[in-house]
Amino acid sequence: MGFHLKAFVGAIHKLAPSAPSVRSRARRLHMASQNSPDSFGAIFDKQTATASPIEGADAVKVVSSDQVPEHTDQTTPYGNDNPGAPSVASSPASPSHDANPPLSPLNELSPVDSSRSDSDENEDTYDMQYDTVRNLRVKGWSPEESRWTTKYHKHSLSALHIDIVSWNVDFMAPDTAGRVACILDHLRKAVLTDEPQATVILLQELDEASFAKILENSWVRKYFAVTPPTTRRWQASYGLATLVSRPAWIANAQMLQFSHTTMGRAALLVDVSLYPPSDWPNGPNHVIRIANTHLESLPMGERARPLQLQAIADMLRAPGVFAGVVGGDMNMIGPADQRIHIAAGLRDAGSDGPESLTWGFQPPSRFPPGRLDRIFYTPSPDFIVKPVKVIGRGLKTKRGQWASDHHGLLTRICLRHDDDDPELDY
């Protein structure tokens, strides 16, 4: 969300319990982010804004038993996320880019294990010098079983491109379920198609109601797999979800939980395998790693944001990955934020200018509109990222409510073949 005035931070701190959970603390800080980006940071104690390992960082690494149930009712259509992909090695969160990086936690690109039972509760986590990587399940809807399961039907179509959508759907405004339904309907009718090909949708700021609405959506059930398949891996009352169309084969899915966060922020990473035509000169299979993130908010998060993006960038460059992309709400609100992607060795798929602004219009704000949402990528000679398009301007529900306070983003990533190929147009 942006920064329109809703709450006064002093009152929030006064009402806060002395030992808040990660979820409640993250929610209070996010609510406070509706204040001015220019004046809000001065209210906090300077120590709060440091990006060194913070108080409560260890709590961000794990899901405490008082926050989520040990088991999920198997009779529900949503099931549980049952993580437990094969173990892989761990590494520092931010290896130097000037040297050969050590083995990445995502290096071993084994396919998502669909042979395990949906009730398997084994859990693999990897400590990355305070940051934590957690394996995630990917589930698709099974019409035969009428539930979300790892044993869903997967396509294996050839593709030279993947369409990527990123959208912060705003968990603070009323009717989150109705608004996310509006966004999905808009994507189906106006942005993608009724039968999407290789597509990845990155959603930020979902809450329980909007996440459940996604899992109930008939278009999503028919054409997409979802990770995480439940909200129990979120570290706050809102979180991320990534939808991958079934023509895009998912090789791996994991969550990177940041230690440098007071808001429970994280990144989701999916490895999507492209199988271009057999006559393509550069080989039969290319792993594209796509990250979905919501970086730390507020001026107080200025020192955390580059560390969070750096940790993601390192994982996008792991051995065995052909190219990497990260999309989401980067909260790039100040001058110091405008080069954090450059420091991380990433390129911006968009450009500055009035047409690139994604926040500050819905509703109009007393603060200047901003380009908070971005799509970055790792440069590669055989990898093309099309210029970002802003989507969803003026989108409202049937009741006249803004679908989100953010616009969405759309890009297409391609394996270089023929730059004039009409298939690469979007």
N, C-alpha and C positions, 0 to 999 in steps of 0.2 A: 504494500500500500504506500501511498504517498505521505504527505505531511500536512493535510488540512487540519485545522484546529478542532480537537475533540476532547482532549484530556489535559489536565495540569499535572506535571510530574511530581510536584511536591505532595499533592493529595494522594497520588499513587503510592509513593514511598511511605506516607503516613499510615495508609491502610494496609500495607504489605505485611505479611507475617514475618517473624524474625528469621525463620529457616524455610524459605519457600522451596517448593520442588522446582526442577528444571522447567517443567511445563508451565507452571503458574508464573514463574519469573519471566520466561520468554514471552508469555502473553502480555504481561504488564508492560514490558519494555516495548513490545510491538504497538500496544495501544498508545504508549507515550510518543511513539514515532509520528503520530499525527500532528505533533506540534511543529513549530518552526524549525527548519534545518539550520537556520542561522543562529538562533538564540537558545535552542534547547540544550545543546551540549554543555553550555556554561553552568547549567543547573546541577549537573552531576559532579561528584567528586572526581578529581583528575585520575585517581587510581583506578576508577571504574573503567576508564577508556583505554587502559593499557592493553597491548596485544600479547603480553607474556602469558604463560599458562595461568588461567584465571581461577578464582575460587569457584569450586563446583565443577571444574573441567572434567574430573574423573566421572562425575555423575552423567555427563553427556555421553560417555563411552558405552554405557549399559542402560538397559531398560529396567528400572527398579520394580520390585514386585508389587509395590503399592500403586503403581501407575497403570499397569496392564495385567490382565489375567494370565495365569500360567498356561492355560489351554483355552482354545476358542470352541464354542459350541459347534460340533460338526453337523448339526442339523440346519444351520443357516446356509443360505446360498453363497455366502462370501467365504466360508471356511477360514483358515488361518494362513499366515505366510510361510510358516515352516521352513526357515532357512536351513542351509546345510549343504552347499555346494562343496566339491572336493577341496581339501586343504591345499593352500599354496603358500609360498614363502612371503615373509614380510620384509619391509624396507623402510628407510627413513622417509618422512613425508615430503621432503624437499631436497632431493639430490641435486648436485650442481649440473647445469646444462653444458658446462664446458668439458666435463669428463663423461665417460661412459657411466650411465646411471646403474645403480645396483638393481638386483632383481625386484620387479614390482609385484605388489600383492595381486595385481590383475594380469600378470604376465602369462600364466598358464591358461590358455584360452580354451578350456574344456567346455563343451556344451552344457547348458543348463540340464541338470540331472532330473529327467522326468520319470526315472525308474523308481524313485523313492515314493513311499506312501505319503499321501497328503497329510497324514497325522504325525509324520516324522518331525520331532522337535529338536533334533541335533542342531547345534549352532556353532559356526566358525567365526571368530573375530581375530583381527590382526592389529596389534598396536603399532602405529607408525609415528613414534616419538610424540606421543600425546594424541594425535589424530587416530581414529579407529576405522578400519574397514570391516564391513559386515556383509557376508553373502546374503543375497536375497532370492526368494522364489519369484518366478514369473508364472502367472496363471492366465489361462484363457477359459472362456465359457464353454461348457460342454452341454449342448442341448439334450443329449441322450441322458446325462446324469442330472441335468438341471442345477448345476453348480459350477463354481469356478474351481479349476483343477490344473495341476501341472501336466496332466495327460490330455491336453487339448490338441486339436488337429492343426498341424503346422504345414504351411505351403513351402515350396522350394522353387519359386519362380526366379528367373534371371532378372537382374535389374542393374542399370547403369547409374541410377540416381536414387537419392532418398530425399523426400520432402520433410522438412523439420518445422514444426510450429512451437513457439514458446508463448505462454500466456500466464500472467499473474491474475488469478481470478478473484482476489479480494475476499478474505474471510471475515472482515469486520462489518461490512454492510449487511442489511437484513436479507433474508431469503437466499442463502448461499446455494441451496439445491436448485431453486428455480433459475438462478442466474447462470449456474454452470450448465444447466440443460439448454439455456439459450445459446451459450457459447458453443456447445457441441453441435447444436442444430445449425448454427451459422457456419461452422467448419464443414459440416456435411453438405450444405446446400450452396454455399458461396465461395468457399476456399478450396476444399478438397473435392471429393466426389462421393456418391453413394457407395461406391466400391473402391476405396482407396488402395493404391498400389503400395510401394515401399514408403511408409510414412512413420514418423516418430513425433508424438505430441508431448511436450514438456509443460507440466502444469505446476504452478506454485500457489501457495496460500489456500490450499484446500482445507476444509474442516471435516468433521465426521459426516455431516449431512450432505455436503457436496460430493465427498468421496463415495458415499453410498449411492448417490444419484448417478454417478459415473458407472458404477457396477450394475445398475439397473437399466442403463441405456441400451436399447436394442441394437443400435448401430455399433456401439462399443462391443457388445457381446458377440456380434456376428463377425467383426473384422479385426478386433484388436486383442492383444495380450496386455496385461497390466502388471507393473511392479512399483512398489510393494503391493501385494494383494490385500493387505489390511493396513490399518493405521497404527498398529501396535509398535512399529519401529520409529514412529515420529517421536521427537524429543520435546515437542511443544503441542499445544492444542490445535495447531495447524501444521501443514507439511506439504511434501512433494509427492507427485505421482507421474510416472512415465508410461505412456501408451504406445505400443509398437504394433503396427499393422502386421497381420500374419504373413504376407509375402516377404517380410524382412525377417530372416532367421536370427534369433537371439542366441548368441554363443555364451553369454555370461551376463550377470546382473549383480551389482553390489552397491552398498551405501558407504560413503565416506562421511563420518561424523567428525565435525571439527572440534578441536579442543579450544581454539581461540574463538569462543562464542559465549555470549550471555543470553542468547535468544534461541538456543537449540537448533542452530542452522546446520545444514548438511548438503551433500550432493548425491544424486543418484547417477550411476554409470551403467550403461548397457553397451555390450559389444554386439554389433549387428554385422553379420556376414553378407557381403555382396558376391553374387556369382554371375559375373558378366559373361557374355557369349564366349564360346570356346576359342574363337579366333582372335580374342583380344590379346595384344602382344605382351602384357605384363603379368600374366598368370591367371589362374582360375578363381582364386578366392582372396578377398581383401576384407580385413576386419576394420570396421569403423567404430570407434569408441565415442559415444554421445553422452554427454553429462548434462544434468538438469540441476540447477542450483538457485538458491536465494541467499545472497551474501548479506552479511551483517548490516543492519540499518543504522541510521542516525550519524551525526558527527562523531559521537563517541565510538563508532565502529570503524573509523577511518584507518586505524592501524591494523585492525583485524582483517579487513577486506582484501588487501594484497596478499596476506598470508593464506587466506582461504582459497583465493584464485590460484596462487602458486601451487598449493597442494593438488588442486584439480589438474592444472597444466602438467605437472609431473606425471600424473597417472594417464593423461592423454598421450604421453610420449613413451609409454612402456614398450619394451621389446615385443614384437609380434603385432603391433598395432600399425595399420597402414596410415591412418589419419585420425585426428580427434577434433571434436566440436563440443563446445559448452554453450548452453543458452540458459537464460533466466533473468531474474530481477537482480541486477548487479548493484543497485543502490549507489550508483556513481553520482553523488550529489555535490561534490566539492572539487576544486581545482586539482587537489592531490590525487583524486580518484581517476582522472582522465587518462593516466598512463599506466595504470596497474596491469593492464593486459600486455602492454609492451614489455614491462619488466618481467612478466611471466613467459615471454617468448611467443605470444599469441597475436594473431591479427584480427582486426575488427571487420566483420562482414557487412557492417553498415557504415553510414557516413553521418557527419554532423550536419545539422540544418533543421529548419522548421518542420520539414516533412518526416524527420526521423524521431521527433519527440513522442514519447509513449505515455506520459503521465502529466496530469495537471489540467485536464479538460473535462473530466467526467467524475464529479461536477467541476465547474471552474473553481480554481483555487486562488487564494490571496498570494500564494507563492508562485514563482515562475515555473512554467512547464519544464519538464526535464526528460532527458533520454536515459531513463533508469534501466530499461531493458535492453540487453545486448545479446549478440551471438558472436562468439570468438572461435577461432580455429587454429590448428597447427599447420603452418605452411608446408606444402609438399609439391614437388614438380608435377605429379600426376593426379593432383586433387584440385577440383574446382569448387568454389563456394560462390553461389550466385548472390548478387546484392540483395540485402534484406528488404523486404516489403513490410510496411506497417499495415496491420489488418484490424478490423473491428472498430473503426472510428464511428462514434455515434451509435453503437449497438445498444439497444434497449430491449428489455423483456416486454411481453404483451401487456404487462401492467404499467409500462412506462418507466421502469427502473433501469438505471445504467447496469449493463451486464457486468462491468468491472470498472474500477478507477484507472486501470491500465488498458492500453491497446495491446494487441498481440503482435507477434512477429512471424514472418514466413521466409524461409530460404530453401534452396535446393542444393544439395551437395552431389557432386558428380565425379565419377572416374573419368579422367581425361581420355577421350577417344577422338571425337570430332567436334570441335567447338561450334560448328554450324549445324550439328545434329538437332533437328526439331524436337527430339525427345528431351533435350536439355532446357528447352524453354518452359517457363511456368508463369 
